[in-house]
Amino acid sequence: MKPQDANCDGCLPTNGRLIGHCRVCGIRACGMDRKVSTCAACADYACDQLKAFHSIAPHAGRMLEKLRLKPQE
């Protein structure tokens, strides 16, 4: 999947635009279970599942790192 193929409203919304993979995504399910806004806010960041995803989607990893470094409001 390429970044331009991801036409969605993020991982946590239960309605709105979702791509097909969102319905079976283990990372999304984990974030919803843990009630975190993004994986960057998770106490277990970066878990093995997320590291595996970042190995195939390094851009996503860089974006989450930016979120982790951003001061909390």
Biopython code that builds the backbone (N, CA, C, O; Angstrom):
import numpy as np
from Bio.PDB.StructureBuilder import StructureBuilder

atoms = [
    (1, "MET", "N", (0.846, -1.175, 0.000)),
    (1, "MET", "CA", (0.000, 0.000, 0.000)),
    (1, "MET", "C", (0.886, 1.231, 0.000)),
    (1, "MET", "O", (1.871, 1.293, 0.735)),
    (2, "LYS", "N", (0.549, 2.181, -0.797)),
    (2, "LYS", "CA", (1.278, 3.439, -0.877)),
    (2, "LYS", "C", (0.538, 4.505, -0.073)),
    (2, "LYS", "O", (-0.676, 4.408, 0.105)),
    (3, "PRO", "N", (1.261, 5.529, 0.419)),
    (3, "PRO", "CA", (0.590, 6.576, 1.204)),
    (3, "PRO", "C", (-0.626, 7.170, 0.494)),
    (3, "PRO", "O", (-1.634, 7.468, 1.134)),
    (4, "GLN", "N", (-0.536, 7.343, -0.814)),
    (4, "GLN", "CA", (-1.651, 7.937, -1.546)),
    (4, "GLN", "C", (-2.873, 7.011, -1.606)),
    (4, "GLN", "O", (-3.970, 7.451, -1.951)),
    (5, "ASP", "N", (-2.681, 5.727, -1.270)),
    (5, "ASP", "CA", (-3.795, 4.778, -1.244)),
    (5, "ASP", "C", (-4.575, 4.838, 0.062)),
    (5, "ASP", "O", (-5.675, 4.292, 0.150)),
    (6, "ALA", "N", (-4.027, 5.488, 1.064)),
    (6, "ALA", "CA", (-4.675, 5.577, 2.369)),
    (6, "ALA", "C", (-5.579, 6.796, 2.401)),
    (6, "ALA", "O", (-5.136, 7.899, 2.721)),
    (7, "ASN", "N", (-6.823, 6.599, 2.075)),
    (7, "ASN", "CA", (-7.812, 7.666, 2.070)),
    (7, "ASN", "C", (-8.787, 7.376, 3.202)),
    (7, "ASN", "O", (-9.851, 6.792, 2.995)),
    (8, "CYS", "N", (-8.400, 7.800, 4.411)),
    (8, "CYS", "CA", (-9.216, 7.485, 5.573)),
    (8, "CYS", "C", (-9.187, 8.658, 6.545)),
    (8, "CYS", "O", (-8.559, 9.686, 6.290)),
    (9, "ASP", "N", (-9.872, 8.480, 7.651)),
    (9, "ASP", "CA", (-9.951, 9.524, 8.672)),
    (9, "ASP", "C", (-9.199, 9.139, 9.939)),
    (9, "ASP", "O", (-9.508, 9.642, 11.019)),
    (10, "GLY", "N", (-8.223, 8.257, 9.818)),
    (10, "GLY", "CA", (-7.440, 7.833, 10.969)),
    (10, "GLY", "C", (-7.903, 6.501, 11.508)),
    (10, "GLY", "O", (-8.895, 5.936, 11.049)),
    (11, "CYS", "N", (-7.171, 6.010, 12.488)),
    (11, "CYS", "CA", (-7.427, 4.657, 12.996)),
    (11, "CYS", "C", (-8.583, 4.561, 13.977)),
    (11, "CYS", "O", (-9.232, 3.517, 14.037)),
    (12, "LEU", "N", (-8.868, 5.594, 14.740)),
    (12, "LEU", "CA", (-9.823, 5.444, 15.825)),
    (12, "LEU", "C", (-11.293, 5.665, 15.486)),
    (12, "LEU", "O", (-12.148, 5.081, 16.152)),
    (13, "PRO", "N", (-11.628, 6.471, 14.494)),
    (13, "PRO", "CA", (-13.060, 6.653, 14.219)),
    (13, "PRO", "C", (-13.746, 5.329, 13.872)),
    (13, "PRO", "O", (-13.178, 4.492, 13.171)),
    (14, "THR", "N", (-14.960, 5.153, 14.367)),
    (14, "THR", "CA", (-15.710, 3.946, 14.034)),
    (14, "THR", "C", (-16.610, 4.172, 12.835)),
    (14, "THR", "O", (-17.190, 3.226, 12.304)),
    (15, "ASN", "N", (-16.728, 5.410, 12.410)),
    (15, "ASN", "CA", (-17.467, 5.701, 11.185)),
    (15, "ASN", "C", (-16.617, 6.643, 10.349)),
    (15, "ASN", "O", (-15.542, 7.053, 10.786)),
    (16, "GLY", "N", (-17.065, 6.983, 9.189)),
    (16, "GLY", "CA", (-16.263, 7.813, 8.298)),
    (16, "GLY", "C", (-15.554, 6.950, 7.276)),
    (16, "GLY", "O", (-15.905, 5.786, 7.081)),
    (17, "ARG", "N", (-14.557, 7.520, 6.625)),
    (17, "ARG", "CA", (-13.857, 6.815, 5.554)),
    (17, "ARG", "C", (-12.830, 5.844, 6.136)),
    (17, "ARG", "O", (-11.983, 6.228, 6.944)),
    (18, "LEU", "N", (-12.915, 4.612, 5.724)),
    (18, "LEU", "CA", (-11.942, 3.582, 6.089)),
    (18, "LEU", "C", (-11.569, 2.823, 4.828)),
    (18, "LEU", "O", (-12.426, 2.572, 3.981)),
    (19, "ILE", "N", (-10.308, 2.458, 4.695)),
    (19, "ILE", "CA", (-9.928, 1.602, 3.582)),
    (19, "ILE", "C", (-10.177, 0.156, 3.998)),
    (19, "ILE", "O", (-10.370, -0.118, 5.182)),
    (20, "GLY", "N", (-10.175, -0.750, 3.067)),
    (20, "GLY", "CA", (-10.518, -2.143, 3.347)),
    (20, "GLY", "C", (-9.700, -2.782, 4.449)),
    (20, "GLY", "O", (-10.249, -3.515, 5.271)),
    (21, "HIS", "N", (-8.399, -2.526, 4.489)),
    (21, "HIS", "CA", (-7.532, -3.152, 5.477)),
    (21, "HIS", "C", (-7.855, -2.704, 6.905)),
    (21, "HIS", "O", (-7.593, -3.441, 7.855)),
    (22, "CYS", "N", (-8.409, -1.529, 7.060)),
    (22, "CYS", "CA", (-8.707, -1.004, 8.401)),
    (22, "CYS", "C", (-9.582, -1.954, 9.209)),
    (22, "CYS", "O", (-9.450, -2.040, 10.430)),
    (23, "ARG", "N", (-10.462, -2.655, 8.537)),
    (23, "ARG", "CA", (-11.398, -3.534, 9.222)),
    (23, "ARG", "C", (-10.710, -4.760, 9.834)),
    (23, "ARG", "O", (-11.271, -5.401, 10.723)),
    (24, "VAL", "N", (-9.509, -5.089, 9.368)),
    (24, "VAL", "CA", (-8.791, -6.261, 9.879)),
    (24, "VAL", "C", (-7.428, -5.904, 10.471)),
    (24, "VAL", "O", (-6.650, -6.800, 10.797)),
    (25, "CYS", "N", (-7.132, -4.640, 10.613)),
    (25, "CYS", "CA", (-5.814, -4.186, 11.055)),
    (25, "CYS", "C", (-5.627, -4.413, 12.560)),
    (25, "CYS", "O", (-6.388, -3.890, 13.374)),
    (26, "GLY", "N", (-4.604, -5.199, 12.918)),
    (26, "GLY", "CA", (-4.308, -5.463, 14.319)),
    (26, "GLY", "C", (-3.815, -4.235, 15.059)),
    (26, "GLY", "O", (-4.084, -4.086, 16.251)),
    (27, "ILE", "N", (-3.099, -3.357, 14.379)),
    (27, "ILE", "CA", (-2.609, -2.128, 15.017)),
    (27, "ILE", "C", (-3.787, -1.227, 15.361)),
    (27, "ILE", "O", (-3.840, -0.661, 16.453)),
    (28, "ARG", "N", (-4.725, -1.092, 14.441)),
    (28, "ARG", "CA", (-5.920, -0.282, 14.704)),
    (28, "ARG", "C", (-6.709, -0.868, 15.869)),
    (28, "ARG", "O", (-7.139, -0.134, 16.758)),
    (29, "ALA", "N", (-6.902, -2.177, 15.870)),
    (29, "ALA", "CA", (-7.657, -2.823, 16.951)),
    (29, "ALA", "C", (-6.973, -2.590, 18.298)),
    (29, "ALA", "O", (-7.643, -2.342, 19.301)),
    (30, "CYS", "N", (-5.654, -2.668, 18.322)),
    (30, "CYS", "CA", (-4.907, -2.436, 19.561)),
    (30, "CYS", "C", (-5.104, -0.999, 20.049)),
    (30, "CYS", "O", (-5.366, -0.779, 21.232)),
    (31, "GLY", "N", (-4.982, -0.032, 19.158)),
    (31, "GLY", "CA", (-5.170, 1.375, 19.525)),
    (31, "GLY", "C", (-6.561, 1.639, 20.063)),
    (31, "GLY", "O", (-6.737, 2.400, 21.014)),
    (32, "MET", "N", (-7.558, 1.000, 19.442)),
    (32, "MET", "CA", (-8.929, 1.181, 19.919)),
    (32, "MET", "C", (-9.101, 0.553, 21.298)),
    (32, "MET", "O", (-9.745, 1.139, 22.168)),
    (33, "ASP", "N", (-8.530, -0.634, 21.505)),
    (33, "ASP", "CA", (-8.623, -1.290, 22.809)),
    (33, "ASP", "C", (-7.956, -0.461, 23.906)),
    (33, "ASP", "O", (-8.468, -0.360, 25.021)),
    (34, "ARG", "N", (-6.820, 0.124, 23.577)),
    (34, "ARG", "CA", (-6.051, 0.901, 24.564)),
    (34, "ARG", "C", (-6.545, 2.343, 24.698)),
    (34, "ARG", "O", (-6.128, 3.075, 25.596)),
    (35, "LYS", "N", (-7.444, 2.736, 23.787)),
    (35, "LYS", "CA", (-8.030, 4.081, 23.794)),
    (35, "LYS", "C", (-6.965, 5.175, 23.725)),
    (35, "LYS", "O", (-7.024, 6.161, 24.460)),
    (36, "VAL", "N", (-5.987, 4.985, 22.827)),
    (36, "VAL", "CA", (-4.966, 6.003, 22.605)),
    (36, "VAL", "C", (-5.294, 6.738, 21.311)),
    (36, "VAL", "O", (-5.853, 6.156, 20.382)),
    (37, "SER", "N", (-4.947, 8.004, 21.260)),
    (37, "SER", "CA", (-5.224, 8.787, 20.060)),
    (37, "SER", "C", (-4.368, 8.318, 18.884)),
    (37, "SER", "O", (-4.830, 8.316, 17.744)),
    (38, "THR", "N", (-3.129, 7.925, 19.155)),
    (38, "THR", "CA", (-2.234, 7.345, 18.158)),
    (38, "THR", "C", (-1.296, 6.390, 18.886)),
    (38, "THR", "O", (-1.213, 6.409, 20.115)),
    (39, "CYS", "N", (-0.604, 5.571, 18.140)),
    (39, "CYS", "CA", (0.379, 4.672, 18.755)),
    (39, "CYS", "C", (1.469, 5.460, 19.463)),
    (39, "CYS", "O", (2.089, 4.957, 20.400)),
    (40, "ALA", "N", (1.709, 6.688, 19.025)),
    (40, "ALA", "CA", (2.727, 7.526, 19.657)),
    (40, "ALA", "C", (2.403, 7.791, 21.117)),
    (40, "ALA", "O", (3.305, 8.074, 21.906)),
    (41, "ALA", "N", (1.138, 7.705, 21.488)),
    (41, "ALA", "CA", (0.714, 7.976, 22.863)),
    (41, "ALA", "C", (0.660, 6.714, 23.724)),
    (41, "ALA", "O", (0.306, 6.781, 24.901)),
    (42, "CYS", "N", (1.004, 5.583, 23.151)),
    (42, "CYS", "CA", (0.907, 4.311, 23.868)),
    (42, "CYS", "C", (2.112, 4.095, 24.776)),
    (42, "CYS", "O", (3.245, 4.395, 24.397)),
    (43, "ALA", "N", (1.866, 3.579, 25.959)),
    (43, "ALA", "CA", (2.943, 3.293, 26.911)),
    (43, "ALA", "C", (3.874, 2.200, 26.394)),
    (43, "ALA", "O", (5.028, 2.128, 26.818)),
    (44, "ASP", "N", (3.399, 1.354, 25.492)),
    (44, "ASP", "CA", (4.210, 0.261, 24.948)),
    (44, "ASP", "C", (4.828, 0.591, 23.586)),
    (44, "ASP", "O", (5.267, -0.312, 22.873)),
    (45, "TYR", "N", (4.867, 1.856, 23.225)),
    (45, "TYR", "CA", (5.462, 2.269, 21.954)),
    (45, "TYR", "C", (6.953, 1.994, 21.976)),
    (45, "TYR", "O", (7.577, 2.261, 23.003)),
    (46, "ALA", "N", (7.536, 1.510, 20.983)),
    (46, "ALA", "CA", (7.015, 0.882, 19.787)),
    (46, "ALA", "C", (7.050, -0.627, 19.990)),
    (46, "ALA", "O", (8.110, -1.226, 20.169)),
    (47, "CYS", "N", (5.881, -1.215, 19.959)),
    (47, "CYS", "CA", (5.754, -2.654, 20.162)),
    (47, "CYS", "C", (6.253, -3.402, 18.928)),
    (47, "CYS", "O", (6.524, -2.792, 17.894)),
    (48, "ASP", "N", (6.373, -4.703, 19.039)),
    (48, "ASP", "CA", (6.866, -5.511, 17.922)),
    (48, "ASP", "C", (5.968, -5.396, 16.696)),
    (48, "ASP", "O", (6.454, -5.356, 15.565)),
    (49, "GLN", "N", (4.656, -5.343, 16.924)),
    (49, "GLN", "CA", (3.717, -5.227, 15.806)),
    (49, "GLN", "C", (3.943, -3.916, 15.050)),
    (49, "GLN", "O", (3.918, -3.894, 13.819)),
    (50, "LEU", "N", (4.161, -2.840, 15.779)),
    (50, "LEU", "CA", (4.378, -1.543, 15.158)),
    (50, "LEU", "C", (5.737, -1.488, 14.465)),
    (50, "LEU", "O", (5.856, -0.922, 13.378)),
    (51, "LYS", "N", (6.750, -2.065, 15.079)),
    (51, "LYS", "CA", (8.073, -2.104, 14.452)),
    (51, "LYS", "C", (8.025, -2.852, 13.123)),
    (51, "LYS", "O", (8.650, -2.433, 12.149)),
    (52, "ALA", "N", (7.290, -3.949, 13.084)),
    (52, "ALA", "CA", (7.154, -4.710, 11.837)),
    (52, "ALA", "C", (6.480, -3.863, 10.768)),
    (52, "ALA", "O", (6.884, -3.889, 9.606)),
    (53, "PHE", "N", (5.461, -3.117, 11.155)),
    (53, "PHE", "CA", (4.778, -2.242, 10.197)),
    (53, "PHE", "C", (5.716, -1.150, 9.711)),
    (53, "PHE", "O", (5.741, -0.848, 8.518)),
    (54, "HIS", "N", (6.477, -0.560, 10.598)),
    (54, "HIS", "CA", (7.398, 0.511, 10.210)),
    (54, "HIS", "C", (8.494, 0.007, 9.282)),
    (54, "HIS", "O", (9.046, 0.787, 8.505)),
    (55, "SER", "N", (8.815, -1.269, 9.346)),
    (55, "SER", "CA", (9.831, -1.798, 8.435)),
    (55, "SER", "C", (9.337, -1.778, 6.994)),
    (55, "SER", "O", (10.145, -1.700, 6.068)),
    (56, "ILE", "N", (8.017, -1.847, 6.790)),
    (56, "ILE", "CA", (7.484, -1.772, 5.433)),
    (56, "ILE", "C", (6.887, -0.404, 5.119)),
    (56, "ILE", "O", (6.614, -0.097, 3.959)),
    (57, "ALA", "N", (6.684, 0.417, 6.146)),
    (57, "ALA", "CA", (6.126, 1.760, 5.966)),
    (57, "ALA", "C", (6.927, 2.751, 6.811)),
    (57, "ALA", "O", (6.415, 3.283, 7.795)),
    (58, "PRO", "N", (8.196, 3.003, 6.427)),
    (58, "PRO", "CA", (9.041, 3.876, 7.244)),
    (58, "PRO", "C", (8.501, 5.293, 7.395)),
    (58, "PRO", "O", (8.768, 5.951, 8.401)),
    (59, "HIS", "N", (7.749, 5.767, 6.413)),
    (59, "HIS", "CA", (7.170, 7.109, 6.519)),
    (59, "HIS", "C", (6.231, 7.194, 7.726)),
    (59, "HIS", "O", (6.219, 8.196, 8.441)),
    (60, "ALA", "N", (5.454, 6.148, 7.945)),
    (60, "ALA", "CA", (4.549, 6.124, 9.102)),
    (60, "ALA", "C", (5.337, 6.190, 10.403)),
    (60, "ALA", "O", (4.930, 6.867, 11.348)),
    (61, "GLY", "N", (6.460, 5.490, 10.451)),
    (61, "GLY", "CA", (7.307, 5.526, 11.642)),
    (61, "GLY", "C", (7.866, 6.907, 11.910)),
    (61, "GLY", "O", (7.918, 7.358, 13.055)),
    (62, "ARG", "N", (8.283, 7.573, 10.848)),
    (62, "ARG", "CA", (8.820, 8.939, 11.023)),
    (62, "ARG", "C", (7.736, 9.890, 11.511)),
    (62, "ARG", "O", (8.003, 10.760, 12.339)),
    (63, "MET", "N", (6.532, 9.734, 11.014)),
    (63, "MET", "CA", (5.438, 10.608, 11.452)),
    (63, "MET", "C", (5.094, 10.368, 12.931)),
    (63, "MET", "O", (4.838, 11.319, 13.668)),
    (64, "LEU", "N", (5.090, 9.116, 13.357)),
    (64, "LEU", "CA", (4.815, 8.835, 14.772)),
    (64, "LEU", "C", (5.924, 9.362, 15.667)),
    (64, "LEU", "O", (5.655, 9.850, 16.764)),
    (65, "GLU", "N", (7.157, 9.269, 15.215)),
    (65, "GLU", "CA", (8.272, 9.817, 15.996)),
    (65, "GLU", "C", (8.100, 11.318, 16.187)),
    (65, "GLU", "O", (8.366, 11.837, 17.271)),
    (66, "LYS", "N", (7.659, 12.019, 15.151)),
    (66, "LYS", "CA", (7.409, 13.463, 15.272)),
    (66, "LYS", "C", (6.326, 13.731, 16.312)),
    (66, "LYS", "O", (6.431, 14.676, 17.093)),
    (67, "LEU", "N", (5.295, 12.907, 16.321)),
    (67, "LEU", "CA", (4.220, 13.073, 17.310)),
    (67, "LEU", "C", (4.729, 12.836, 18.725)),
    (67, "LEU", "O", (4.320, 13.532, 19.655)),
    (68, "ARG", "N", (5.612, 11.866, 18.896)),
    (68, "ARG", "CA", (6.156, 11.571, 20.227)),
    (68, "ARG", "C", (7.023, 12.703, 20.739)),
    (68, "ARG", "O", (7.073, 12.951, 21.944)),
    (69, "LEU", "N", (7.703, 13.388, 19.843)),
    (69, "LEU", "CA", (8.600, 14.479, 20.232)),
    (69, "LEU", "C", (7.878, 15.790, 20.463)),
    (69, "LEU", "O", (8.425, 16.705, 21.077)),
    (70, "LYS", "N", (6.657, 15.885, 19.975)),
    (70, "LYS", "CA", (5.857, 17.108, 20.103)),
    (70, "LYS", "C", (5.434, 17.283, 21.560)),
    (70, "LYS", "O", (4.960, 16.327, 22.175)),
    (71, "PRO", "N", (5.591, 18.477, 22.124)),
    (71, "PRO", "CA", (5.157, 18.709, 23.510)),
    (71, "PRO", "C", (3.670, 18.432, 23.682)),
    (71, "PRO", "O", (2.862, 18.799, 22.829)),
    (72, "GLN", "N", (3.314, 17.791, 24.776)),
    (72, "GLN", "CA", (1.916, 17.486, 25.064)),
    (72, "GLN", "C", (1.188, 18.764, 25.454)),
    (72, "GLN", "O", (1.715, 19.595, 26.195)),
    (73, "GLU", "N", (-0.016, 18.905, 24.949)),
    (73, "GLU", "CA", (-0.823, 20.101, 25.236)),
    (73, "GLU", "C", (-1.843, 19.833, 26.297)),
    (73, "GLU", "O", (-2.605, 20.729, 26.661)),
]
sb = StructureBuilder()
sb.init_structure("model")
sb.init_model(0)
sb.init_chain("A")
sb.init_seg("    ")
for serial, (resi, resn, name, xyz) in enumerate(atoms, 1):
    if name == "N":
        sb.init_residue(resn, " ", resi, " ")
    sb.init_atom(name, np.array(xyz, "f"), 0.0, 1.0, " ", f" {name:<3s}", serial, name[0])
structure = sb.get_structure()
